[in-house]
Structure formats: structure tokens, C-alpha cells
Amino acid sequence: MRYQWLLICTLLSCSGSTAGQDHPCEVDIPVNIVTPELALVRHVPKDGFIAHHGDNALAIHSVDADIAPRRIVLVVENGKSVNSAARKIEASVLGGIVTNARAEDSFAFLTARGPRKELPFGIPRDMLLSSIRELSSPANGKDQGKSALEAVLEASGWLQPSQPGDSIILLTMGLEPGEMEYGKVTKTLTTSAIRLFGFQFGVLYLATYSSHLGPIASGPFPIVKIDPNRETIFDLGEETGGFLLEENTEGNPQLSYHLTDDRLQQLGYFAGQLYKGVVEYYRMRLGPAPEGFVVDLSDSVRQKVPKAHVLYPRRTLNCSPISRSSPSRLSSP
């Protein structure tokens, strides 16, 4: 009797193992294809993509165009360092995005620096637009002291539990090199599958400089060390599968910045393309994707758009069992 019971248990165990092998896990990855002119490349079929990890090809199970409703948090720097040109751009581009947004998308609003202003999801759009228009003027009130990254971290909490396509649009003067929150924000966004988009209106720090005295035969001599700055909002956007644009309103020692109506209109167009990247993407379904995997275009597609950039989260969530049903809200590219 005992032998029979052990045999039954063994058979059930093997059966369960086999069933698990019949249903391997998969991950869904949001993918955008963007040209240098910020045009989104559409209608690319499944065989127009390739995926690999090192020399090993990864199987692409499906590619669909995902245009489902989105949750978007607008995070806007509003402190004293935001100059008048940057304020005018903030109000204009965000106003354009919200005014022309799809009815099914939901927005929330949070300020960084300057007086705190928060508007939760579900707020009427006319109230949201009113707060956006206020950005064009210097803020009055106590500075909250919360940095852009701290505000992004708070906004990520508003997107819990996460939903596919969750995104944050950040408008900031930029990050100081070595900001303490950078690693925490990167981990939070990537583990929550939140993409970061937006604009930087200040100077981009491409490198950090340090110096020390090095001993030589004739006495100490200053040695300068230059390290690339790899902790910018552009790196953060790339890591999460989003993208950000730079419009340096601070100018440089040789040339001051002047915002024209034509440039403001062009920035509005760029913001519209950025919003399209948030709400429209290819949902690529892969098997387990190890860290360091690469998604690119096939040679035939690459020849048609040689300078296009493929955007996708560089890290993926743990895979889950295959769903046999496909959401009806999705359409083919």
C-alpha cells in the first residue's frame, strides 16, 4: 500500500512538472521606434524585430500595437531656478499635451521645488489645465525643497499597483551630478515598469571633474580626473524605455537663449510626439529575458529607417505564466 502511494505521488509530481514545461513564462515589453525627427515608426511586423542576449537569439512570441488607456503623472519643477523661458515652455507644452490628450487617458500632477501642488488621478481636466497655466508665472509661497528626483519617486508611488504603460512626464532644469536619489529612483522605476519621458531646460553636465596633487620628482603637481556623467535624466529615460529632450534655456557664455514663437510651436510638436510615445507602443512578448538583452530592428527594416532608435526598458519584471487570452483592447500594427 505504501509503495502504491509513493508511486501515485511520483506520477503526480512528474505530471505537474510536465504541465509547467508546457506553459513557460513570458514577459511583455513596451517598445517604441523613434527617428531623429521624433517620428514614431509604425506598422512594423513581428519579423521586423530581433532580440538577443549576447550571441543567443531570443524568441519573439508576438508583437502587437498597444493603445490601451494610460496613467500619466506630470512632474514639474517649479522653484526659483526655473527661468521665465522655461516656465513659458512648461505651461505651453503641458497645456498642449493635456488639451489634445485622449479622453481615456488619466493624468495626475505634482510639483518639485517651489510651493507644493498635487492633483490626483481623476481630477477634472479644466482644473489640471488651470494649474498648468499657473506655471508660466513665478511661484509664490514656501519652497517645499523636494528635488525633481524625490518628486519622481513620490509620483511612482501614485502608480501602485502598476499597470502596463504607466509613465511619468518630467519637466526639470536638470540633475546635479551625483544626486543621492538617482540609484533609488532607477530601481523603483525599473522594478515597477514605469517609463520616464520629459524635457530638461538647463545645462546638461556631461562629465564630472576632480583634482588632486600627484607626487613627481620636482614636487606635487595637480592631476585632473574627468569622469563621464552617466546619471542624467536622459540615462534614466533610456533605462526605463522612455525618452527625454533637451532645450537649454540657460544659454552659454557665448550665446544667450531667446525663445521665439516659432521655437515654442516646434517644442509643442515635440511634446506631442513624446505623448504619442507614452500612449502608443509595440507590446513585444518574449520568453525569459536575461539582464543585458537587446531588442533591435531586422536588417530589412533598418535599411528603411537607418537612424531610428529602439526604446525599451533595459530590465524586465519577473516573467509570468502565459495568458491564453489576448486583450481585446489591442490592435495589430
N, C-alpha and C positions, 0 to 999 in steps of 0.2 A: 504494500500500500504506500509506504514511504517512497519507494522507488518510482511508483507511478506519479506521485505528487511532484517530485523533483523533475520528472520528465515533462509534465504539463507546464511547470514554471519555466523551464528552459525553452520550450516551444513558444510560450507567450513572449518571453524576452526577445527571442530571435525575431518573432513576428513584429514586435514593436520597433526593433532596430531597423528592420527592412522597410517598415512604413515610413520611418524617419528619413531613410535614404531616398524614398520615392518623393519626398516633399522637402527638398533642400531649401535653405533660406535665401532671401533676396533682399536687395536694398534699392530704394528709389532715389535717384539723384537728379536735382534740378540743373539743367544745362542751358546756357544761353550762348549764342554765337553773335559776336558784335564786331562790326567793321570799324576802322579808324574814324569814320564819319559818324559813328554811333548808330548805324543802321543795324537792325536785327535781321539776321538771316533766317528765313523761314522755309518750310516745306522740304526739309532735308529728311530723306527716308532713313530707315534703320541701318541699311548698309552704307549710308554716308558717314557713319561714325565708326571709330575704332577705340578700343580700350585695352590697356595692357599694364602689367606690373613688371618692370624690367624687360626681359626678353619673353615673358609669358603673356600670351594673349588672354584677355578676359572675355567671357561670353556675354554679349548684349542680348538680353532676352526680349526686350521690347523698347520701343521709343514712341511716345505719344505727346501731343501738344496739350499741355495742362493750362487751362484758362479758368480754373476754379476761383471762387471768391477769395480775396486775400485780406489778411490783417496786417496793417502797416502802422508803425509808431513813428511819428515825426519828432525827431530830437533836434533842437535848435539852440545854438549858443547865443546868449543874449546879454553878455556882460559889457563892461566898458571898453574892452579891447576890440569889439565889433565896430568897425568904422561905418560911416554913412553909406558908402558904396555897397559894402557887404550887406548892410541892413536892407537896402533897396532891393538887392538881388534876392535875399531871403524871402522877403514879402512877395516879390513878383513870382519867383519860381514855385514856391509852395502854394501860392494862391492859384496859379495855373494848374498845378497837379490836382488839387482838391476840386477846383471848379469843373475840370474835364474828366474827373475820375468816374469809373463805372459805378453804377448805383449799388452793386452787390459788394463792393469793397468797403472795409471798415477802417476808420482812422482813429488814432489817439495822438495826443500832443503833449510834449514835455520840454521844458527849457533847461539849459545848462548855463551856469553862471547867471549873473543878474537876478532879478526877482523871480521867484519860483512861480511857474504857471503850469498846471497839469489839467488835461482834459481827457477823460477815459473813453474807451470804446463805446460807441452808441450815442455820442454827443451829436446834436444836430449840426449839419454842415455849415449852416449860416453862423452858428456860434464859433465853430472852428475857424471859419474864414475871418471873422471879426478879430480873433486873437492873432491870426497870421498878419492881418493888416497892421496891427499894433507894432509888429517887429520893425517896421520902417522908421520908427522914431526911437531915440534913446530911451532906455527903460528907466522908470522911476521906482525907487524902492530899495530895500535892503538886498545886497548881493548874497545869494544862498551859498556861494562858494563851491558848489558842486561842479566838477570838471565835466568835459564832454564825455570822457570815458566812464565816469561814475554815472552820468545820466543814461548812457547806453546800457550800462549794467542794470540800472533800475528798470529801464524800458524792457529789457529782456525778461524780467520777472512778470511784466504785464502779459507776456505771450506764453504763459504757462497755464495748463499743459500745452505743449507745442502742437501746431497744425502745419501741414505741408504748405510751403510758400510764405511762411511768416517772415517779415522783413522789417528792418529799421532804416529809415532815411535820415542821415545825419548831416546837418549843416554846421560847420565849425571853422574857426580860424586856423585850426591845425593842432597837432600834438607836439608837446615838448619832448625831445629825445629822452628816453629812459623813464617815462612815466610808469609809476609803480603798478597801476591797474591794468596795463596792457596785457600781460600774460593771463590774468584772471578773466578779462573780457574775451580774449581769444578762446579760452577754454569754454566759457559759458556759451558763447555764440555757436561754436562748432558742436558742442555736445547737445545743444538744443535745436540744431539745424535752422538757425536764424541767419539770414543773409543781410549783409550791410551794404547800403548804397549811399550816395550823397555827394556833397561838394566840400572842398576846402578853399577858404578865401584868404588864407595867409601864406606866408613864405614856407616852402617845403624844405625841411632840413634833410639834406641828402647824406650827411655824414656827421660824426662827432669827432672833436679834436681834443687831444690831451697832450701834455708835455711834461717831461721830467729831465733832470740833469743826469747825463751819462758820463761816466769817468773816461777820460782819454789821457794820453801822456802829458799834454800841456795843461791839463786842468779840466774841470767839469764843462760839459758842452750841452746845450739844450737839445733834446730829442723830441720831435713832434710825431705823434701817432694819430693816424686817421682811420677811423672805423666806419664802414657804411652803416647808415641808419636803416635798419630793417624792421622798425616798429612804427610805421606810419599808418594812417587810416587807409592808405592805398594797399598796403600789405594786408591789413585786416580785411578789406573788401575782397581781395584775391583769395585769401584763406577761406572765407565763408561762401564764396561763389557769387558775390556781388561786385559792383564796381563804383568808383568814385571819380569825380572830375575836379580839376584844379582851376581856379580863377583867382590869381594873386592880386587882390585889391590893395595890398600894401605897397606895391611897386618895388623899385630897387633904387640904389643910389644914382644910377644914370637916367632913370626914366620913371616919372610919377604915373600913377594909374588914373585913367579917366574913363568913366562909364558912360557910354553913349546909348542912345535909344536903340540903335541897330544891334549893339552888342547885347543889350538886355533882352531883345527879342530873340537873338540867337541862343542865349543861355536858357530862355524859356523853351526853345525847341529841344535843347539837350536834356532839360529836365523832363520833358515829355517822353523822350526816348528812354531815359532812366526809369521812369514809371512803367513803361511798357516792359522793360526788363524784369521789373518786380512781378507784374501780373501775368506775363506770358513767358513760358519756358517749355523746353522739352523735358518730359519726365522719362528719364532713362532707367530701366530696370536691369540691374546687374546681379550676379551671384555675389558671394562674399568678396568685398573689395578691400584688399590689404592696404595699410598706410603706404603712401607713395605711389598709388595707382595714377594712371594718366588717361585722360579722355581727349581725343583729337578727331580730326576730320580725315576721311579717306582721301587718297591721292586725287581721285576724280573730282571730289568736292573742293579740295584745297586748291586745285588749279583754277577753279571759278572764283574763289574768294581767297587769294593767297595771303592777304594781310589780316584776315579775320582772326579774332581771339576767342578761344573757347573758355567759357567761365563755368566753374562748378566747384562745390565745396571740396576742399582738399582732404577732409576727413569725413567719414560716414558714420552714421549710427550703427549699432549692432543690428545685424540682419534679422528678419522675422520670417516666419513660415509663409510660403507662397499663398497669396489670395487667389482663389479660383474665379472670383468675380472682378470685373473691371468697372470702375466708377462711370456712371452714365454721363457725368458732367464733363468728361474729357472728350476732346475731338482729335481726329488724326491730323498730322501736319500737312 
